[in-house]
Amino acid sequence: MRGPEKPIIIDVEASGFGGTSYPIEVGIALDDDTKYCSLIMPAPDWEHWDDDAEKVHRIARDILETYGKPLHQVAAELNELLDGKTLYSDGWVVDKPWLTTLFHRAQMTMKFSVSPLEMILSEKQMERWHDTRDKMLAEAKKHRHRASFDAWIIQETYKRTLAESKS
């Protein structure tokens, strides 16, 4: 499958790494060079919290409770922004279930689809992926492990590996 020139990329940060974790931040790099990012206020019964995950994404639970948007609002904003579109994730196996958790709890139908990034990567792109991503991170200088930054890095890495595979 030949991929788009500039795919829409989604990245989700979560409260942990296991089955009881839930989404705490969603970031998107859109195909028009804009970004969307939102912290998500946990539902009252979403109690699981992994300190190791917090060390990775550097978002404390009290930050979510203070600055996070209600999960219904985040789900509605995502649907409005992405209606009918296909997004790609380099962590589909975890990002998709976290999005499903968000939309299920918000009692909304997700109006967009999420596919694994590997579905649109050529072999040449896969071969160059890690080196290209490492160069992107070095160029970015300020590396924040946050959802919108990660989505942007993935999108830019995709674009560069696509261009390199054509030459």
GIFEN-V613758 format. One record per residue. N is the residue number from 0. SS is DSSP state (2 for helix, 1 for strand, 0 for the rest). OMEGA is omega in degrees with one decimal (999 if undefined). NEAR is the number of other C-alpha atoms within 8 Angstrom. Layout:
BEGIN
n = [N	N]
ss = [SS	SS]
omega = [OMEGA	OMEGA]
near = [NEAR	NEAR]
END
This chain:
BEGIN
n = [0	1	2	3	4	5	6	7	8	9	10	11	12	13	14	15	16	17	18	19	20	21	22	23	24	25	26	27	28	29	30	31	32	33	34	35	36	37	38	39	40	41	42	43	44	45	46	47	48	49	50	51	52	53	54	55	56	57	58	59	60	61	62	63	64	65	66	67	68	69	70	71	72	73	74	75	76	77	78	79	80	81	82	83	84	85	86	87	88	89	90	91	92	93	94	95	96	97	98	99	100	101	102	103	104	105	106	107	108	109	110	111	112	113	114	115	116	117	118	119	120	121	122	123	124	125	126	127	128	129	130	131	132	133	134	135	136	137	138	139	140	141	142	143	144	145	146	147	148	149	150	151	152	153	154	155	156	157	158	159	160	161	162	163	164	165	166]
ss = [0	0	0	0	0	0	0	1	1	1	1	1	1	1	0	0	0	0	0	0	0	0	1	1	1	1	1	1	1	0	0	0	0	0	1	1	1	1	1	1	0	0	0	0	0	0	0	0	0	0	2	2	2	2	2	2	2	0	0	0	2	2	2	2	2	2	2	0	1	0	2	2	2	2	2	2	2	2	2	2	2	2	0	0	0	1	1	1	1	0	0	2	2	2	2	2	2	2	2	2	2	2	2	2	2	2	0	0	0	0	0	0	1	1	1	1	2	2	2	0	0	0	2	2	2	2	2	2	2	2	2	2	2	2	2	2	2	2	2	2	0	0	0	0	0	0	2	2	2	2	2	2	2	2	2	2	2	2	2	2	2	2	2	2	2	2	0]
omega = [177.3	-177.1	176.9	177.4	-178.6	-178.6	172.3	-176.2	176.1	174.5	-179.1	172.2	-174.8	-177.1	-178.9	-175.7	-174.6	-175.2	179.1	179.0	-176.4	-176.5	178.0	179.0	175.3	178.7	-177.9	170.0	-176.4	-177.1	176.6	179.0	174.0	179.9	172.4	176.9	176.3	167.4	-177.3	176.3	-179.3	171.7	-176.3	-178.6	174.1	-172.4	-176.4	175.6	-179.0	-178.9	178.1	176.5	178.8	178.4	-179.9	-174.8	176.2	175.7	179.1	-178.8	-179.4	174.8	178.2	-178.4	179.6	-171.2	-179.0	175.3	174.7	-174.8	176.8	-179.7	179.9	179.6	179.5	178.8	178.7	178.9	-179.4	-177.3	-167.3	-175.2	176.4	-175.5	173.3	178.0	-179.8	-178.1	174.7	177.2	-174.1	-175.5	175.5	-178.6	-179.0	177.2	178.4	175.8	176.7	176.9	179.5	-176.5	176.8	-179.5	178.0	-177.9	178.4	173.6	177.3	-175.1	178.2	178.4	179.1	-179.1	176.1	177.9	-178.6	-179.8	-177.2	178.2	173.1	176.8	179.5	178.3	-179.8	179.8	-176.0	-168.8	-172.0	178.3	-179.8	178.8	179.1	176.8	178.5	-179.5	178.2	178.9	-177.2	178.2	178.4	-180.0	175.8	175.7	178.4	-169.9	-176.7	177.1	179.6	178.7	179.1	178.6	179.4	-179.6	179.9	177.1	176.9	-178.4	-179.3	-179.7	176.6	179.1	-179.9	-177.5	178.4	-176.1	999]
near = [4	6	8	6	6	8	11	12	14	14	15	13	11	12	13	14	8	5	4	6	12	13	15	13	12	16	17	15	15	11	8	4	6	7	10	10	10	10	11	14	13	14	6	5	5	7	5	9	8	9	7	7	11	12	8	7	9	7	8	7	7	6	9	14	9	7	8	12	10	9	13	8	8	11	13	9	8	9	11	7	6	10	9	7	8	10	12	13	13	9	8	12	7	7	11	9	8	13	10	9	10	12	13	9	8	9	6	9	6	9	9	11	9	10	10	11	10	6	8	9	11	7	6	8	13	9	7	9	11	8	7	11	11	8	8	11	10	7	6	7	6	4	6	6	9	9	15	15	10	12	14	12	11	11	13	9	12	12	10	9	13	10	8	8	8	5	4]
END
